[in-house]
Amino acid sequence: MNDALQVLLDLLDLEQIEEDIFRGTSDAAPLVPRVFGGQVAAQALVAAGRTVPEDRSAHSLHAYFLRPGDPGAPIVYTVDRIRDGHSFTTRRVVAVQHGQPIFHLSASFQLYEEGLEHQEPMPDVPDPLSLPTAEELLPRYEHLFLSPGVTERMLQARAAVDLRYVDEPPFGSVGRPREPKSQVWFRTNGKLDGLADHPLLHVCLATYVSDMTLLDSVLLAHGRGGWTVGDIVGASLDHAMWFHRPFRVDDWLLYDQESPSASGGRGLAKGRIFTADGRLAVSVIQEGVMRVPRGKKK
């Protein structure tokens, strides 16, 4: 386990300050001057999960990003115990900073049961080990970035996760619109064991990663590179996930992403996360603000 992964695990180990009230901190945000949305979502799910019986696993979450988070201030998570049923448990979490809600999440947990089974097939993609690492890939595009420091900031932001693009990323195909589909393989940079090897933590880490690249597919449809080249200003608006089958986030997972629509200054993207052996583990949908800065309309 590398140091960056340990820092991320520490961020997800919330402090309990009262019954159903938790406090989290943020790492310095290397990419944008706000808390990374995936971090807030993952911490909120940790808070919810700590109020749920051990025999119930997260099966869905629905969330809204309300205000930018301040990386220099703690985040307080208040959990409401909405329902404790025979099979399902529902929790609502509000994240607060400076006296204002910045994020809220509803999550549902289920007692395991047998049922009908089917799934979409996993796409045919190259083996992750045949693809370049971030350290190998990002320097190839440094000439396109807003500044030489962008490469280092991206590497810092993704140091806890080994994330590999199957095809050229948005910042590598600026000015060349293409099919609005993007695929990445990912896994944590190190194995999870001991106290860290808990099913809820794997789900929360997948939630964290799910916000990293999902809106890439929107950019691809319009030949936009994103914040790295300064041709889009964006932020996550809402986020939904469904956890279908057990998985480990320290094993390779394929994140298959596409955008069905963009309009009104917003872009919609959906994703599917598969295990390396082809099981559909997670479905994701997100909408984000996607604005073209003045002078970048073409």
N, C-alpha and C positions, 0 to 999 in steps of 0.2 A: 504494500500500500504506500503510495507516494504522499508527500506532505500535503498537497492540495486536496487529495481525497479526504485525508484526516480533518482538514479545516472544514470541508463540506459536511462531514459527519458531525463535527462539533456544532455547526450551525443548526443542524436538525435535531440536536439534543437539547430541547427546550427546557428552560427553568420553570418549574411549577411554583407560582407565587401565591396561589389560593386555589380552592377547589374549583376546577373547570376554568382556571385562568392561568395562562402561560406567557412567558416572555422569551423572545428570541432576539438575536443580534444579527447584524449583516456584515459580510466581508466587504472590503473596499470594492466598489463597482468599477472594474477596469474599462468597461465598454461605454457606458452611459452614466450620467450623473444622477442615477436613481437606483433603487433596489431592483435587481433582476426579478421579473415576474415569476419565473419558475421557482425561485427561492421562496417567495411569499406563499405560493400555492403549496409547495412541499411542506413548509412549516405549519401551515394551517391544517393540512391533512395529518401531520404528526399530532397536533393538538387534539383534533377530533378523535384520532385513533386511540389516544391514551385514556379516553373516557369510555371505551367500548370493550366488552368482554373479549378475552384472548381467542375464543373459538369463532369469532366473526371477522371475516375479511372484507376489506373495502371492495365494493363492486362498481361504484360510480361516484363522480363528483361533478358539480356544476358551480362555476365561479365567475365573479365579475371583478375586474380591476377598476377601482373607483378613482384613486388619486395616485400620483407617483410617490413611491416610498423614499424616505430619507435614509441613505445608507449610514449616516452618522448618529442615528437615534435608534433606541430599542423599539421593537414592535410587540405590542400586547395583543394576545389572542384570547378572546372570550368564547367559550363553547356553550351553546344551548343544547340541552338534551331533549330534542324534539320528540323522539319516540323510541321506546324499547319494546319491540314486538316479539312474537315467538320465533320468527325467522329473520326479521329485518330490524336494524337499528339505524336511526337517522340523527344526524348532528348538523347544527348550523354554527359556523365560526365567523366572527367578525375580527378583522385585524385593525388595530388603532395605533396611530402615531400623532403626537401633538394634539391630542383630543379629538381627532377626526378619523372616521373610518377610511381606510385606504383600499380595503379588499374584503369581500365576503364570499363564503363558500358553503355549499350544502353537500354533505357526503352521506352515502348510504353504505351500510355494512350488512353482510348476510352470513347466516349459519350455513355451512356447506351442505348441499343436497344433490342427489343424482337427478338428471333430467335429460331432455332431448339434446342431441349434439350434431352440429354441422358448422362449417366455416368456409370462408373464401380461401382459395389456394394462395400460397406464398408466391410472389413474383420470382422469376428466374434472374438471379443477380450474381455478380462475381463474388468470390470468397473474400471476406474482409481483409485477410492477411495479404491479399494481392493488391490492395489499394494503398495509396500513400497516406502516411500519418499527417497530422496537422503541421508538424514541424517540417515535413517534406513538401507539403502542398502550399501553404500560405506564402512563403517567400517568392513563389513563382508569380504572384499577383501583386507584389509590393509596389510595382510601378503604377498600378491603377488606384491605390489607396490614397486617401486624403493626406496622409503624412506617413513617414517611415515608422512612427510609433504604433500604427494600427496593428501591424503584424504581432508585435510583442504583447499588445493589449488583448488581442484575440487568443493568443497562446495562453496567456495568464487566465483568461476567463474560462477556458476549456481544459485547464490542466488536470482537473479531477476526472475527466472523461476522455477516453480514447474514441474520437468521433471521426469517421472516414466517409467522405462523399463517394458515391458510386459513379456519378457523372460530374461534369463541371459545375461548380457552385455559381450562384447568381453573380457574384463579383468577378467571376471569370468569363462571363458571357455578356458583359454590358453592351447595350446597343443591338443585341441579336435576340429578339423575342423567340421563344421556343415553347414546346409543349409544357403546360403548367404542372409538371411533375418533378419531384425531387426525392432522392433516396439516400439515406445514410445508414451505415452500421455504427453501433455504439456499444460501449461497455465501460464500467468504471476502471480507472487506472489502478487496479489492484483488487485482490480478492477480499470479500467480506467474510469475517469469521468472528468467533467469540460473541460478545454482546451485540456486535454490529450485524450479525447474521440473523435478522428477524424479518419475517415476511412483510410486515408493515413498512420497514425501512426500504426494502426493494421497491415497493409500490411508490413510496415517497420520492425515491431517487429517480424513478422513471418519470414521475410528475415533473421533477426539476428539469430533466433533460428534454421533456416533450415541448417546452417553450423555446428551445434554442434555435430550431431550424424550421418550424412548421410553416411560417409565413414565406419561406423561400419560394415556394411554388407560385405564390401570387406575383412575386418579383419576376420570375422567369417568363411569365406570360407577356410581360411588357418590356423585356430587355433591360430591367433595372437591376442595379447592383446592391442597393440598400445603403445603410448608414456608412459603410466602409468607403464608398465612393461619393457619398453625399447627394445622391439623386432621389432619395426617399426619406421622409420623416415618418416614423411609425411607432406604434405602441400597441400592446395587447389590450383588447377590450373585454372579451369573455373567453372562457375556456371550459371544455367539458371532456370528461374521460370515462370510459367504461372498461373495467378490468375483467376480462373473460376467463382467463386461465392462469394458473401460477407460473411464475418466471423468476429468473435470477438476473439482476442487472449487472452482475460481475461476469456474466457470460454474454456472448455476442447477441445483439438484438438488431433486427432490421426495421428501420423506421421508413415506411413507404408513404409519401405525402403528395397531395395534389390540391389544386384550387379550382372549384367549380364556378366561382363568380367573384367579380370585383365591381363595386359601384358605390356612388355616394361618398367617396373618400374612405371606403372600407374595403377590406379584402377578406374573403372566407377561405379557409384551408381545412382539409381533413386528413387524418393520418391513420395508419394501421401499423402496429408494432408486432412483429413476428419473432418467435424464438428461432435459433439457428436450425432446428429440426423441423420447422414449418408450421408450428402451432400459432394461431392467431391469439395473442395475449391481451392486447389493448387496442381500443379504438379511441380516436381523439378528434375533436372539432374545435377550431378557434377562429374568432373574427378579430381583426385588428385595424386600427387607423392606418391608412396608407396614403399619405399626402405627398404630392410632388412639389418641392420648393420652387419659389419663383425663380425664373431663369433656367429651370431644368425641365420645362414642359415638353420639349422635343424628345 
